[in-house]
Amino acid sequence: MHEGKWEKRWHPLRQEWVVYAAHRNSRPWSTATNQVPDKEVPAYDPACYLCPGNARVHGTQNPPYQDVYIFDNDHPVVGMQAPEIEPARRVSGGGLYRREKATGIARVICYDPRHNVTLADVSTEQVAKVMGAWREQVRELSRNPAIGYALIFENKGELSGVSNPHPHCQLYATDFVFKHIEEQLEAARYYRQEQGRNIFAQIMENEQKDEIRVVAENQGAIAFIPFFARYAYEMMIFPKKRHATLMTMTDTELYDLAAVFQEVIRRYDANFGMSFPYVMSIQQAPLQGEFPEHHFHLSLLPPLRQPGLIKYLAGPEIGGGNFMADTLPEEKAAELRRVEFRK
């Protein structure tokens, strides 16, 4: 395989270049690495505000739940009772500056009552049950005309900034559509106009044809490090049948998706010998309206590019807006495919 020196690849969903310089991955690294020491974690932590029976910050007590548990966030980023903005303050600065109230619903979804497990440790049936809970939440929220979008995401591990290790994710239901989804919808519209095809179907077809970046696959779902990956171990996980949102997924499709997702995260853990951190997000269409071009999928963005080394966003990414990658997607996919993992 070529060394990947100074190659750039077009990211069709973000409409931007990603630059690859794989030879830089072996450059000297003189600053500290980011290691999270192994800690003995109990199945129940009396100090954890997500464990069954424990009190949360405002005194609400969790029930003795035994399965998936969902509640409204005690520190919501958006709310249905968000304070109104006076009309005179809504627009200023010659029309450039705008304010509006932050309407929405924020919820926490606990995967399991045990404090010391992840979705890699539980049964595939439990992962499918979690995804089923996501689906029902989205269905419920879609019936609220004030809600335009439902973002479900998980920050797993200290290196991803999680504030509590109890297995959980969050749901932000907002009256606006998140920026990445707007970009994907526009990219899909443009590709249909120019090429007469669905952009997500083309990406999946390309990855299946190339094979080299595919990490897990079964009858109903597929996972791959995309040709245009920005992070070293970035993963896209698709149900093979196109669905705009979670709402129309069948139980069988959710199980296949859960199985592929779980294989990916178990490969992550086995490859690094640790509970591997990542940011997971559900990339689905807006809840109001019809979006036949969108193809719901999971996005996994792990912060590590090597054991102990985080991919920090620096000058090119933050200052310039384009990613500079030190690894090639093909090499990282091959690495994950080789690893022996617990099935």
C-alpha positions in Angstrom: 0.0 0.0 0.0 1.2 3.5 -0.7 2.5 5.6 2.2 -0.4 8.1 2.0 1.9 11.2 1.8 0.1 14.4 1.1 -3.1 12.9 -0.3 -6.4 14.7 -0.1 -9.8 13.1 -0.4 -13.2 14.8 -0.9 -15.7 14.4 1.8 -19.0 14.2 -0.2 -21.3 14.7 2.8 -19.4 17.7 4.3 -18.3 19.1 0.9 -14.7 19.6 2.1 -11.2 18.2 1.6 -9.6 15.9 4.2 -5.8 15.8 4.0 -3.9 12.5 4.7 -0.2 12.5 5.7 0.1 9.0 7.1 3.9 9.2 7.3 3.5 11.8 10.1 2.0 9.2 12.4 5.5 8.1 13.4 6.8 11.6 14.2 8.3 12.3 17.6 5.8 13.1 20.4 7.3 14.9 23.3 4.2 15.9 25.2 2.3 13.7 27.6 0.1 10.9 26.4 -3.5 10.6 27.5 -3.9 7.4 29.6 -6.9 6.7 31.7 -5.8 4.2 34.4 -7.9 1.1 34.9 -10.1 1.4 37.9 -12.2 -1.2 39.7 -15.8 -0.1 39.0 -18.6 -1.5 41.1 -21.9 -2.7 39.6 -23.6 -0.2 41.9 -22.2 3.2 43.0 -24.1 4.9 45.8 -22.6 8.2 44.6 -23.8 7.8 41.0 -26.9 9.9 40.2 -27.8 7.4 37.4 -27.8 4.2 39.4 -31.2 2.7 40.5 -32.6 4.0 43.7 -30.2 7.0 43.9 -31.2 10.6 44.3 -30.4 13.0 41.4 -29.3 16.6 41.7 -32.7 18.1 42.6 -33.7 15.3 44.9 -35.7 13.2 42.4 -35.1 9.5 43.2 -34.5 7.0 40.4 -36.8 4.0 40.6 -35.2 0.5 41.1 -35.1 0.1 37.3 -34.0 -3.2 35.8 -33.9 -2.3 32.1 -33.6 0.8 30.0 -34.5 3.9 32.0 -35.4 7.3 30.5 -35.9 10.6 32.3 -35.9 14.3 31.5 -32.5 15.8 32.0 -32.1 17.7 35.3 -29.7 20.2 33.6 -31.4 20.6 30.2 -29.7 22.5 27.4 -33.2 23.3 25.9 -36.7 23.4 27.4 -40.3 23.7 26.5 -40.5 26.4 29.1 -37.6 28.4 27.7 -38.1 32.1 28.5 -39.4 34.3 25.8 -37.2 36.9 24.1 -38.7 40.3 23.9 -39.5 41.3 20.3 -37.2 44.4 20.5 -34.2 42.1 21.4 -34.7 39.4 18.8 -32.9 41.2 15.9 -30.0 43.6 16.2 -26.7 44.6 14.6 -28.2 45.6 11.3 -30.1 42.3 11.0 -27.0 40.2 11.5 -27.6 39.3 15.1 -30.6 37.3 16.2 -31.9 35.8 19.4 -34.7 33.2 19.9 -35.7 31.1 22.8 -34.1 27.6 23.0 -37.2 25.4 22.8 -36.8 21.7 23.1 -36.7 18.6 25.3 -33.5 17.0 26.8 -33.6 13.5 28.1 -31.2 10.9 29.5 -31.4 7.3 28.4 -29.7 4.7 30.8 -28.9 1.5 29.0 -28.6 -0.8 32.0 -29.0 -0.6 35.8 -25.4 -1.8 36.2 -22.8 0.9 36.7 -19.9 -1.1 35.3 -21.0 -2.3 31.9 -20.9 -0.8 28.4 -22.9 -1.8 25.3 -19.9 -4.0 24.4 -20.5 -6.0 27.6 -24.3 -6.7 27.4 -26.2 -9.0 25.1 -27.0 -8.1 21.6 -30.6 -8.3 22.6 -30.1 -5.6 25.1 -28.4 -3.4 22.6 -31.4 -3.9 20.3 -33.7 -3.1 23.2 -31.8 0.2 23.7 -32.2 1.0 20.0 -35.8 0.2 20.2 -36.1 2.7 23.0 -34.4 5.3 20.8 -37.0 4.5 18.1 -39.9 5.0 20.5 -38.6 8.2 21.7 -38.2 9.6 18.2 -41.8 8.4 17.3 -43.1 10.2 20.4 -41.2 13.4 19.7 -42.3 13.4 16.0 -45.9 14.0 17.2 -44.9 17.3 18.8 -45.0 20.0 16.1 -42.6 22.2 18.2 -39.9 19.6 17.8 -38.0 19.7 14.5 -35.1 17.3 15.2 -34.0 14.6 17.7 -30.2 14.2 18.2 -29.3 11.0 20.1 -25.6 10.8 21.1 -23.3 9.1 23.6 -20.0 10.4 24.9 -18.3 7.2 26.0 -15.2 7.3 28.2 -13.3 10.0 30.0 -11.3 10.9 26.9 -14.5 11.8 25.2 -15.6 14.1 28.0 -18.3 12.0 29.7 -19.3 13.3 33.1 -20.6 10.0 34.4 -19.4 6.5 33.5 -22.8 4.9 34.0 -23.9 3.5 30.6 -26.1 6.1 29.1 -26.7 8.4 26.2 -28.5 11.7 25.8 -31.3 13.0 23.6 -31.6 16.6 22.5 -34.9 17.3 20.8 -34.8 20.8 19.3 -36.9 23.2 17.2 -34.0 23.5 14.7 -32.1 21.0 12.6 -28.5 20.3 13.5 -25.9 21.7 11.1 -24.3 18.3 10.1 -27.8 17.1 9.0 -28.4 20.2 7.0 -25.1 19.6 5.3 -26.0 16.0 4.5 -29.5 16.9 3.2 -27.9 19.5 0.9 -25.2 17.1 -0.3 -27.9 14.5 -1.0 -30.0 17.0 -2.9 -27.1 18.1 -5.0 -25.9 14.6 -5.8 -29.4 13.6 -6.9 -29.5 16.6 -9.1 -26.1 16.1 -10.6 -25.8 12.3 -10.8 -29.4 11.1 -10.5 -28.6 8.8 -7.6 -28.9 8.7 -3.8 -25.6 9.7 -2.3 -25.8 7.3 0.7 -26.5 4.4 -1.6 -23.5 5.4 -3.7 -21.3 5.5 -0.6 -22.5 2.1 0.6 -22.0 0.6 -2.9 -18.5 2.0 -3.1 -17.5 0.6 0.3 -19.0 -2.8 -0.4 -17.2 -2.9 -3.8 -13.8 -1.8 -2.4 -14.3 -4.1 0.7 -11.0 -3.0 2.2 -12.6 -0.5 4.6 -15.5 -2.7 5.7 -15.1 -3.8 9.4 -18.4 -5.6 10.1 -21.4 -6.7 8.1 -24.5 -9.0 8.3 -27.7 -9.4 6.3 -29.2 -6.1 7.4 -26.4 -3.8 8.3 -22.8 -2.7 7.4 -20.0 -0.8 9.2 -17.0 0.8 7.6 -14.3 3.4 8.0 -15.3 5.6 5.1 -12.9 6.5 2.3 -13.1 10.2 3.5 -12.8 9.5 7.3 -11.5 12.4 9.4 -10.7 10.5 12.6 -8.4 7.4 12.6 -11.1 5.0 13.8 -14.1 6.8 12.5 -17.0 4.5 11.7 -20.3 4.8 9.7 -22.9 2.1 10.5 -25.8 1.8 8.1 -28.9 -0.4 7.9 -28.8 -1.7 4.4 -32.4 -0.7 3.7 -32.9 3.0 3.5 -34.8 4.7 6.3 -34.9 8.4 6.8 -35.2 8.1 10.6 -35.3 5.5 13.3 -39.1 5.6 13.3 -39.6 3.1 10.4 -36.9 0.6 11.4 -38.3 -2.9 12.1 -37.3 -5.0 15.1 -35.3 -7.3 12.8 -33.4 -4.4 11.2 -32.7 -3.0 14.6 -31.3 -6.3 15.8 -29.0 -6.5 12.7 -27.9 -3.0 13.3 -27.3 -3.7 17.0 -25.2 -6.8 16.1 -22.9 -4.9 13.7 -22.6 -1.9 16.1 -21.6 -4.2 18.9 -19.1 -6.1 16.8 -17.4 -2.7 16.0 -17.2 -1.6 19.6 -15.9 -5.0 20.7 -13.2 -4.8 18.0 -12.3 -1.3 19.3 -12.0 -2.6 22.9 -9.9 -5.7 21.8 -7.7 -3.7 19.6 -6.7 -1.2 22.4 -7.1 -3.6 25.4 -9.4 -1.0 27.1 -12.9 0.2 27.1 -12.5 2.3 23.9 -13.8 5.9 24.0 -15.9 7.4 21.3 -18.6 9.9 20.4 -21.6 8.2 18.9 -24.4 10.1 17.2 -27.6 9.1 15.4 -27.6 10.8 12.0 -31.3 10.9 10.9 -33.5 13.2 9.0 -35.6 16.0 10.5 -38.9 14.8 12.2 -41.2 17.2 10.4 -41.5 16.7 6.6 -40.5 14.1 4.1 -36.8 13.4 3.4 -36.6 10.4 1.1 -33.0 11.0 0.1 -31.7 10.7 3.7 -30.4 7.4 5.0 -30.3 7.0 8.7 -27.0 5.8 10.2 -24.8 5.8 13.2 -21.6 7.8 13.3 -18.7 6.8 15.7 -15.9 9.3 16.2 -13.2 8.0 18.5 -10.8 10.6 19.8 -7.7 8.3 19.9 -5.4 7.9 16.9 -2.9 5.7 18.8 -3.0 4.2 22.3 -2.7 7.2 24.6 -2.7 9.8 21.8 -5.8 11.9 21.2 -6.5 13.5 17.8 -6.5 17.1 19.0 -8.3 19.6 16.8 -5.7 22.3 16.2 -4.7 25.0 13.6 -6.0 23.3 10.4 -9.2 22.0 12.0 -10.2 24.8 14.3 -8.4 27.7 12.5 -8.8 26.6 8.9 -11.8 24.3 9.0 -10.3 21.2 7.2 -9.1 18.0 8.8 -5.5 16.8 8.7 -5.3 13.0 9.3 -2.2 11.1 10.3 -3.6 7.7 9.3 -5.2 6.1 6.3 -8.7 4.6 6.5 -7.6 1.5 4.8 -4.8 0.8 7.4 -7.1 1.4 10.3 -9.9 -0.8 8.9 -7.4 -3.6 8.3 -6.1 -3.3 11.9 -9.7 -3.7 13.3 -10.5 -6.6 11.0 -7.4 -8.5 12.2 -8.1 -8.2 15.9 -9.4 -11.2 17.9 -12.5 -10.0 19.7 -15.0 -11.5 22.2 -18.2 -12.6 20.3 
